[in-house]
Amino acid sequence: MNKLIIFFCCLFFSTNDKPQNPVSPPITKNMVSKVDSTTVESFNGNNIYNATVLESFFKKLKDNESDNNQKINIVHIGDSHIQGDLMTNEIRKNLQRKFGNAGRGLVFPYQLAKTNGSYNERFRCNRVWETYRNIYPIRNYPVGLSGIGLWRDSGGFVLELNIKDPVYKFNSIKIITPKNEDMFDLSTASQTKFIETAEPKIIKHKIKKGEAISVIADKYNVSITEIKRANSLKSNNIRAGRILRIPTNETQSRNIKTSEYVSLNMESDSYSHYYNSEKALDKIYLIPNKKASKFELNGIVLEKDAPGLIYSGIGVNGAKYSDYNKYPLFFEQLKALHPDMLVFSLGTNESYEKLESGNYIKQLREFISNIKAQNINVPIIVMTPPPSLLRKRPNTFIQDYTKQIIEIAQTDGFAVWDLYDEFGGMEGIRNLKSAKLIGPDWVHYSKKGYEKQGNLFSEAFLKAYDNFKLKK
């Protein structure tokens, strides 16, 4: 069974001291609160607090380094910080360089949901899809693993998936649907077919000077109404030199060129319908299963025919813990990813609703409870929200969430990576602006800023892993 780590991170879309770490000393804000653009770029001293809870996962990584024969899956779930796949892509590249590239992981056709997504892959379709997100009031829609539901009540579609980054060519593709229903077929190519049809023969007549439409109708033994209909005429007025289409009672044969997508032989397990290819693919088509009457898509998983690490990203612009908690299908479908470790990092959207820190922790704990109810009992990292402004004022809610997360970490048994502290907290946010790491809304980050976050987390994670190996 594939192994999986899940990373959760959430952001609003337009939308202090730590306890002593028994493994590594905590990082304090004065290390980064006064940074300028140069020192932000060079700062790399960070740690994961309470990292002892990760030892069972670190052991799996270590075992795989010495006997590299399995896939280890990582999934990072959140909001607009994650949906764009900038931070997560940086982490993905860093960790796969260390542990091997076993594939791209979970992807989703955000373009069909009319929103932004990763640049690693592109989707396009000849039909429009219905869509709904978990941030909206709860509805009986297929909102599951990706936090966004896509569905159609009729077929006739060809959904094309193109891989833009060649390092993520894939040998295996898995389709995740509600209740694992068999709704889609897959195809790698289409074949051309010619269909012979009979159609009315059309005569073309060039109007002569002084020629009336009634004269032309009599000449070809058709009615004036038929001529007007065939040429979209609103009156009997015609002008010399124009070409008229004259319908006749005769027929003529015509060959129509069509493309037919050849279905691949798919298999299924308890969680997905899938196809394995000996050849690495960079393009594939999802087409309707002819036996299905509806089509609902929750996600697509891409893997390589190689051991190593898979890093998936799930993001919904504007999402909160409470939004994920609304949809049981999300937690049911997490089992399809066979988690080994979970990492959460939500809070910015909660802060924009001015959610008190006690209620924030309540939603976090409910989120963990919903996951454990699916018998997913694995180590957890909670990533604190990054610094932001709340309507151009200091966002003290983020500060309160960060303090509460750290205070309950040992009691609740999870590790913490303090992104809020690493980026200077409230004291450092102006310097993030001057370093061009945070965007003009003081909430979202620049590409450079997200990549910095990804690099800092990668360094902290690998440092904790190295500390584990030294201890052992």
Secondary structure, DSSP 8 states (H G I E B T S, - for coil): --EEEEEEE------------SSS----GGGTTT--HHHHHH-----EETGGGGHHHHHHHHHHHHS--SEEEEEEEESHHHHT-SHHHHHHHHHHHHH-EEE-EEE--GGGGTS---SSEEEEESS--EEEETTSS--SS---TTSEEEEESS----EEEEESSGGG-EEEEEEE-GGG---EEEES-EEEEEEEEEEEEEEEEE--TT--HHHHHHHHT--HHHHHHHHT-SSS---TT-EEEEEEEEEEEEEEEEEEE-----EE-SS-EEEEEEEEESEEEEEE-TT-S-EEE-EEEEE-SS-EEEEEEEE-TT--HHHHHT-HHHHHHHGGG-EEEEEE---HHHHHTT--HHHHHHHHHHHHHHHHTTT----EEEE-----EETTEE-HHHHHHHHHHHHHHHHHT-EEE-HHHHTTHHHHHHHHHHTT-B-TTSSSB-HHHHHHHHHHHHHHHHHHHHHHHHH-
